Amino acid sequence: MKRILRELGLFAIGVVFTLILSLFIIDAVIMPYIVDVKKVRVPDLKGMDEEKALNRLERLGLRLVASDSLYHEHIPHRAVVDQTPAARQQIKKGRRIFVDLSLGPRLYAVPSITQVSLREARLQLESSQLRVGNIIYASSSLPKGAIIEQIPPTAVRLPRHNTVDLKISNGPADQPKLVPSLLRLPIEVVEDTLRKYEMRLGLIENRIDTTVPLGTVLEQHPQAAAQTKRLTPIDLVLSAFPELDEPSPETP
């Protein structure tokens, strides 16, 4: 007898649960489609943050449902990436708008690339969706060409295609250094380039040459790829434009 009563009780609970679920489905899903409810135009939510999108839909009598989250390079975190139904469609009030929300850009961990060659560092960064940034050469006890320092350091997380700056060993300070090529560079960037190669600016001469922009390097001494001492001054010849003759004052 107790078993029968228990089974009847479970059956009754099941019936009540089914009835409640059915009423919910009818109210939330079926009724908005069959009842003559006023229609509204779906707003464009793309790029809108979640809270603003929610408020916008509530004012129109619609509901927001977050259906998925995904990384996006340009849309900020918790902003709408996509929506269903699409913008400008006419739908009845009470309907749900499903949105995909942005997780922001995917971040990639900077690998450890100190004491390896520039070629190896470039390969490791590319495999981590990152790139080599600025390069500076500095005298060091490490073998020539080995990376002394990386900025930012290992394990920092960066967006895709961001750069990592490198300081590369130029060998011991008393060893000859490679002279960089400065030809065709504007004078504005020459000093920075020389600093990166442990050289310094020497004497500057001008030569009239209108075929290239003003202040362009035409010659350098010592020549590019030469081996010379650290902090050797590099003399330059720069392009100049001819001076225009000033008009003579008119005689009264």
C-alpha positions as CSV (number, residue, x, y, z in Angstrom):
1,M,0.0,0.0,0.0
2,K,2.8,2.4,0.9
3,R,4.5,1.6,-2.4
4,I,1.3,2.5,-4.3
5,L,0.9,5.8,-2.5
6,R,4.6,6.7,-3.1
7,E,4.2,5.9,-6.8
8,L,1.0,8.0,-7.0
9,G,2.8,10.9,-5.2
10,L,5.6,10.7,-7.7
11,F,3.1,10.6,-10.6
12,A,1.3,13.6,-9.2
13,I,4.6,15.6,-8.9
14,G,5.4,14.6,-12.5
15,V,2.1,15.8,-13.7
16,V,2.4,19.1,-11.9
17,F,5.9,19.7,-13.2
18,T,4.8,18.9,-16.7
19,L,1.9,21.3,-16.4
20,I,4.1,24.1,-15.1
21,L,6.6,23.5,-17.9
22,S,3.9,23.5,-20.5
23,L,2.4,26.7,-19.2
24,F,5.9,28.3,-19.3
25,I,6.5,27.2,-22.9
26,I,3.1,28.4,-24.0
27,D,3.6,31.8,-22.4
28,A,7.2,32.3,-23.4
29,V,7.4,30.7,-26.8
30,I,4.0,30.0,-28.4
31,M,1.8,32.9,-27.2
32,P,4.1,35.7,-28.7
33,Y,3.6,34.0,-32.1
34,I,-0.2,33.5,-32.0
35,V,-1.4,36.5,-30.0
36,D,-2.0,39.7,-31.9
37,V,1.0,41.6,-30.4
38,K,2.3,44.9,-31.7
39,K,5.4,44.5,-33.9
40,V,8.6,46.4,-33.5
41,R,11.7,46.9,-35.6
42,V,14.9,45.1,-34.4
43,P,17.6,47.6,-33.6
44,D,21.2,47.2,-34.7
45,L,23.1,46.0,-31.6
46,K,26.5,45.2,-33.1
47,G,29.3,46.9,-31.3
48,M,27.0,47.9,-28.4
49,D,28.0,46.9,-24.9
50,E,25.8,44.3,-23.2
51,E,24.1,46.6,-20.7
52,K,23.3,49.2,-23.3
53,A,21.9,46.6,-25.7
54,L,19.8,45.1,-22.8
55,N,18.3,48.6,-22.0
56,R,17.6,49.3,-25.7
57,L,15.7,46.0,-26.1
58,E,13.7,46.4,-22.9
59,R,12.5,49.8,-24.1
60,L,11.2,48.1,-27.2
61,G,9.6,45.3,-25.3
62,L,12.1,42.7,-26.4
63,R,14.4,40.4,-24.4
64,L,18.2,39.8,-24.7
65,V,19.7,36.4,-24.5
66,A,23.5,35.9,-24.6
67,S,23.9,32.7,-26.7
68,D,27.7,32.6,-27.3
69,S,31.0,34.3,-26.5
70,L,34.0,34.6,-28.9
71,Y,37.2,36.4,-29.4
72,H,37.2,39.5,-31.6
73,E,40.1,41.7,-32.7
74,H,38.2,45.0,-32.8
75,I,35.0,44.7,-30.8
76,P,35.5,45.4,-27.0
77,H,34.9,42.9,-24.2
78,R,31.2,42.1,-23.5
79,A,30.0,44.0,-26.6
80,V,27.7,42.5,-29.2
81,V,29.4,40.7,-32.2
82,D,26.3,39.3,-33.9
83,Q,22.6,39.0,-33.3
84,T,19.6,36.9,-34.3
85,P,17.1,38.1,-35.6
86,A,19.1,40.6,-37.7
87,A,18.7,44.4,-37.4
88,R,15.7,46.1,-39.1
89,Q,13.5,43.0,-39.1
90,Q,9.9,43.4,-37.9
91,I,9.1,41.1,-35.0
92,K,6.4,40.9,-32.2
93,K,7.0,42.3,-28.8
94,G,8.1,39.8,-26.2
95,R,10.4,38.0,-28.6
96,R,14.0,37.2,-27.7
97,I,17.1,38.6,-29.4
98,F,20.0,36.2,-29.3
99,V,23.4,37.8,-29.3
100,D,27.1,36.7,-29.4
101,L,29.3,38.7,-27.1
102,S,32.9,39.6,-27.6
103,L,35.7,38.3,-25.3
104,G,37.9,41.0,-26.7
105,P,41.1,40.3,-28.7
106,R,42.7,36.9,-28.1
107,L,46.0,37.4,-26.1
108,Y,49.2,35.5,-26.8
109,A,52.0,34.8,-24.3
110,V,55.4,36.2,-25.2
111,P,57.9,33.3,-25.4
112,S,61.3,33.3,-23.8
113,I,63.7,34.3,-26.6
114,T,66.8,35.6,-24.7
115,Q,70.2,34.1,-25.6
116,V,68.9,32.8,-28.9
117,S,69.6,34.2,-32.4
118,L,67.5,36.8,-34.2
119,R,66.3,34.1,-36.7
120,E,65.2,31.8,-33.9
121,A,63.5,34.6,-32.0
122,R,61.6,35.6,-35.2
123,L,60.4,32.0,-35.7
124,Q,59.3,31.7,-32.1
125,L,57.4,35.0,-32.1
126,E,55.7,34.2,-35.4
127,S,54.5,30.9,-34.0
128,S,53.0,32.9,-31.1
129,Q,51.3,35.3,-33.5
130,L,53.7,38.1,-32.5
131,R,56.4,40.0,-34.4
132,V,59.9,41.4,-33.9
133,G,59.8,45.1,-33.1
134,N,62.7,47.6,-32.7
135,I,66.2,46.1,-32.6
136,I,69.1,47.7,-30.7
137,Y,72.7,46.3,-30.7
138,A,74.8,46.5,-27.6
139,S,78.2,45.3,-26.5
140,S,78.0,42.2,-24.3
141,S,79.8,39.2,-23.0
142,L,77.2,37.0,-24.9
143,P,78.2,35.8,-28.4
144,K,77.6,38.3,-31.2
145,G,74.0,38.0,-32.4
146,A,72.5,36.5,-29.3
147,I,69.5,38.3,-27.7
148,I,70.4,40.0,-24.5
149,E,67.0,41.4,-23.5
150,Q,63.4,41.3,-24.7
151,I,60.7,43.9,-24.0
152,P,58.1,43.0,-22.9
153,P,59.4,40.0,-20.9
154,T,58.4,36.4,-21.1
155,A,54.8,35.4,-20.3
156,V,53.3,38.9,-20.8
157,R,50.2,38.4,-22.9
158,L,49.7,40.6,-26.0
159,P,47.1,40.9,-28.8
160,R,47.9,39.2,-32.1
161,H,50.6,40.8,-34.3
162,N,51.9,43.0,-31.5
163,T,55.7,43.5,-31.4
164,V,58.5,42.5,-29.0
165,D,61.6,44.8,-28.9
166,L,65.0,43.1,-28.8
167,K,68.4,44.1,-27.6
168,I,71.0,42.0,-29.4
169,S,74.6,41.3,-28.5
170,N,77.2,43.1,-30.6
171,G,80.1,41.1,-29.1
172,P,82.6,42.4,-26.6
173,A,83.1,46.2,-26.5
174,D,86.7,45.9,-27.8
175,Q,85.7,43.9,-30.9
176,P,85.0,45.7,-34.3
177,K,81.4,46.6,-35.0
178,L,79.4,46.6,-38.2
179,V,78.7,49.9,-39.8
180,P,75.0,50.2,-40.8
181,S,73.9,51.4,-44.2
182,L,72.6,55.0,-44.0
183,L,72.2,55.7,-47.7
184,R,68.8,57.2,-48.8
185,L,67.8,57.7,-45.1
186,P,66.5,61.1,-44.0
187,I,68.8,62.8,-41.5
188,E,65.9,62.7,-38.9
189,V,66.4,59.0,-38.4
190,V,70.1,58.7,-38.8
191,E,71.1,59.3,-35.2
192,D,68.7,56.8,-33.9
193,T,70.0,54.2,-36.4
194,L,73.6,54.9,-35.4
195,R,72.7,54.6,-31.8
196,K,71.2,51.1,-32.4
197,Y,74.5,50.0,-34.0
198,E,76.7,51.6,-31.3
199,M,78.0,54.3,-33.7
200,R,77.7,58.1,-33.5
201,L,77.2,61.0,-35.9
202,G,80.3,62.6,-37.4
203,L,80.8,65.5,-39.8
204,I,78.1,66.6,-42.1
205,E,78.5,68.1,-45.6
206,N,75.9,69.3,-48.0
207,R,75.7,68.7,-51.8
208,I,73.1,70.1,-54.1
209,D,70.8,67.3,-55.3
210,T,67.2,67.9,-56.2
211,T,66.5,64.3,-57.2
212,V,65.9,63.2,-53.6
213,P,64.2,64.9,-50.6
214,L,66.1,67.6,-48.7
215,G,68.4,66.1,-46.0
216,T,68.8,62.6,-47.6
217,V,72.0,60.8,-47.0
218,L,74.0,60.6,-50.3
219,E,77.3,59.3,-49.0
220,Q,78.7,57.9,-45.7
221,H,82.3,57.3,-44.4
222,P,83.1,54.7,-43.3
223,Q,81.1,52.7,-45.9
224,A,78.2,50.4,-44.9
225,A,79.2,46.9,-43.8
226,A,82.7,48.0,-42.8
227,Q,84.1,46.8,-39.4
228,T,85.2,49.6,-37.1
229,K,85.6,50.5,-33.4
230,R,82.6,51.0,-31.2
231,L,81.3,54.7,-31.2
232,T,83.2,55.5,-34.4
233,P,81.8,58.8,-35.9
234,I,80.2,58.3,-39.3
235,D,80.6,61.3,-41.6
236,L,77.7,62.1,-44.0
237,V,77.0,64.0,-47.2
238,L,73.4,65.2,-47.3
239,S,71.3,66.5,-50.2
240,A,70.6,70.2,-50.3
241,F,68.6,72.5,-52.6
242,P,70.1,75.5,-54.4
243,E,69.5,78.8,-52.7
244,L,67.2,81.1,-54.6
245,D,68.7,84.5,-55.3
246,E,66.9,87.3,-53.5
247,P,65.5,90.0,-55.8
248,S,67.5,93.2,-55.8
249,P,65.7,96.2,-54.4
250,E,64.2,98.4,-57.1
251,T,65.9,101.7,-57.8
252,P,63.6,104.6,-57.3
